Amino acid sequence: MLSKSIFRKTEPYLFLTPAFVILVLFLVFPLFWNIYISLHDVSLVNLLKGWTYVGWENFLDLVEDSNFQTSLKVTFEFVAGSVALQFGIGLLISTLLNQKVRGGWVLLAIFIIPWTISAVIAAFSFKFMFDESFGILDYLFGKMGLPPVNWLSDPNMVIWSVVIANTWYGTPFTILFLTAGTLSINPTIYEAAVIDGASKFKSFLHITLPLLKPFIVINLILITMWSVNFFDLQLVMTGGGPMFASTTASLYMYRQAFEFGLLSKGASAGLILVVINLVVAFIYVKLLRVR
């Protein structure tokens, strides 16, 4: 009896053990390992030798690095543009699909196709479309009598070209997520609003948006974090150029660690990105007052 009682008390923890082990191995351990590396001088040159403890020196080097400062500015532009467009377009399409449009489920399936494609394939596709020599966009502009646009070679334009690509690639998630949230709202609430004389716009403003708030917050947090950490499009489409104009902080981190072999510097940049993600998530929750 005693053994059965002990088993019943420990049974929930036994079921949680595999998930806990996976969490520690793939999240907690890499995080602390990253912190350890960032506090030491680690590169491919001395990888198999003794690592010198340098404290906060790697972080100070990053703060003083003009290229890293530029990457933070580029990251802000990339994330702000991507999140605004993804959320705005996604909310609009999700709302329209909720109006019982004929063939709405077919349209939804079509809209989420970009999200099923590899980011690398999407990047190569947009790189081809934006090409200044044989790209389809400049070809169409020429047919309309418009001057060509230096989509990927103009430092002032290149990041917005990547934003367009990221919007096309990431918006389906917002459409799918907010559509699921909208379907969770009890339709009788809308019926009562119609009886009270509320228009569709007022129903959307006073019923849909407030009830969607938890979904909106989670969606904003996820697409913001993904945009902050995303570097596939930039790496394939522009390689971070021209003149670091499309080098986001995540791409900077990748190149420092895996192209230049400066593992400590890359780890330090990664930890700064973790802090940025946490701060952004906290701001979203506080501003939208989700409890």
N, C-alpha and C positions, 0 to 999 in steps of 0.2 A: 504493500500500500504506500509505503514511504517513497519507493522508487517511482511509482506512478504519479504521486503528487509532485515530486521534483521534476519529472518529465513534463507534466502539464504546465508548470511554471516556466520552464526553460524552452518549451516548444516554440513559442513565437520568435524567440531570439535565434533558435536554430534555423528557422525558415528565413530569417533576415541575414544570416551569416554570409551566404554567397553574395548577396547584393552589397553587403558591407565590405567584403574582401575586394570585390571589383572596384568599389568606390575608393578604397584606400590605394589600390595598385595603380589605378588609372587617373585619379584626381588628386588625392591628398599627397601621395608620395612624389609625383612629378612637380607639384607646387613647391614643396619644401626642398626638393632637389634643385629646382630653379633658383630658389632663394639662396641656397648654398653656393651654387655656381656664380651667381651675381656678386657675391661677396668675396670671390677669389679671382685671380688672374688665370683664366682658362682659355686656351686657344688650341688649334690643331698642332701648333709647334710644340707645346708642352703638355699635350693631352695625356701622355703616358708617364710624365714626370711629376715631381712634386708641385702642388698648386700653392701659390703664394696668397696669403690672406691680404686683401686690399681694402676691406671695409666698404665704405660708400663711394669709393673712387670711381667705379664704373658708372654709377648714377650721376656723379658730378661731371664726368666726361660727356655723358649724354646731354645733360642740360646745356653744356657749353658748345656742343656740336651744332653748327649752323644747319647742317643737313637734317638732323633730327628735329630741330625747331621748324624747319620747312615742312617736314613730313607731318608734324602735328597740325600745322595750318592746312595742309592738303587733306588730312584726315577729317578735319572739321568740315571742310567744304564737301568732301565726298559723302560723309555720313549725313550731314544736314540735307543735301540735295536728294540723296537716295531715300532717306526715311520720309521726307515730305512727299515725294512723288509716289513712293510705294504705298504709303498709308492713304494719301488722298485718292489716288486712282483705285486702290483696292477697296476703300470704303464706298466710293461711288459705284463701282461695278457690283459690289456685294449688295448694296441697297437696291439697285436696279433689278438684280436677280431675285430679290425678295418680293418684287411686285408681281409675282406669278406670271412672268414672261413666258410665252409659248416656246418650248424647247429650251427652257432655262437650264436643265440638267446637262443638256448637250453643250450649251455655251460654257457652263462651268467646267466640263471636261476639257473643252478646247482651251480655256483660259489657263488651266493648270499644267498644260503641256510644257511650257518653258521650264517649270520647276523640276520636271522629270529628266531634263537634259543635263549632262555634265557641264560644270562651269567652264572647263577648258574648251569644250566644243562651242559653247556660247561665245567665249572670248574670240576664238578663231573666226567664227561667223561674223561677229561685229567688226573684227579687224579687217576682214575682207570688204564688208560694206562701207567702212570708213576710209578705205584706201584711196589716196589722192590720185593714183594713176588709173586704176581699173575698178574702183568702188562704185557700187550701184547708186549710192546717194548723190555723189557728184555728177554721175552720168545723167541722173534725172534732173538735177539742177541745171545742167547744161542744156538739156532739152527744153527747159522752161525759160531759158535765157538768163539764168541766175549765175553769178560767179561761183566758182568752187570754194569749198570750205576746207581749211586745213585742220581736219578733225583731230588728227593724231600728232601733228608736228607743231601746232601753235600752242605755246605754253599756257596761254590764257583760255584755250578751248579744250585742251586734251582731257582735263579732269571731268569736264561736263560730258564729254563723249563717253567716258567710263561710267559716269552716273546714269546716262541713258541706257547703257548696256546692263548695268546692275538693276535698274528699275524694271526692265523687261524680264530679267532673270528672277528677281525677288518678289515682284508684285503678286504672282499666283498664290504665294503662301498667305499673304494678307487677305486675298479674296476668299480662300478656302477657310481660313481661321475665323474671319468675321461673318462669313455665311453660316458657319456652324453655330456661332454665337447668336446670330439672328434667329435661326431655327429653334433655338432653345427658349425663345420668348413665347409665352402663352398667347395664342392668337385671339383669345377672348378679350384680352386687354385692348387690342386694336378695334375689336367689334364694339366694345363699350365706348371707346373714343369716338367712333363714327356716329354712334347714337347720340353722343353729347355734342355733335356738330364739329368735331375737330377735323381739320384738313390733313392731307397726307404729310405735308411739311411739318405741321405742328405735332403730329404723331411721331414723326421721325425725331423732332427736336426734343420732345418731352417724354417720349416713351422709349424709342429705340436707343438713342445715345446714352441715357442714364443706365438702362439695363445692360447695355453693351460695355459699360465702363471697365469691368474686370478683364474682359476680352481685349479691349483697346489697350489697356496698360500692359498686359502680357505680350501682346503683339508688338507694341512699340519697343519694349525691352528687348525682345528677341531680334527684331530686324535691326535695331541699333547695334546690339552686340555683334551680330553677324556682319554688319557693315564695317564696324571698327576692326574686326579680326580678318575680314575678307581681303585676299590679295591675288587670287587666281586671275581675275580679269585684268588687273593692272600688269601683272607679270607677263601674261601672254600678249595683251594688246599693245603695250607701250614699253615694257621692261622698266617702268618707273620714269621714263623720260617724257619729253625732252627737258633737260636741265632740272631733274628732280621734280618737275611740275606735276607728275602723277605718282610720286612715291609716297604712299601712305605709311603710317607708323608700322603697320603690320608687315608691309613689304620691306621696309627698312630693317625690321627685326629679322626677317627671313634672310635677307642678303648679308647682314652682318654675321649671322650665325653659320649659314650654310654655303655662302659664296666666298666670303672673306675669311671664314674660319675663326671669327672672334666670338666664341661661344659665350663668354661672360657678358659682353656687350649686348648680344642678342637676348640673353636671359634677362638682363636688366630692362631692356626695352619691352620684353614680354610682360614683366611684372608691372611696369607702368601702364600697359594696356589693361591689365587686370584691374588696377585701381580705377582707371577711366571707366571701365564697364560697371564697376560697383557704384561709382559716384553717379553715373547716368541712371542706373536702375533706381537708386535712392531718390534722385530728383523726380523721376517719373511718378513713383509711388507717392511722394509727398505732394507734388503739384496736383495730381488727380485724386488725392485723398482716398486711397483704397485701403479699406480695413480688412 
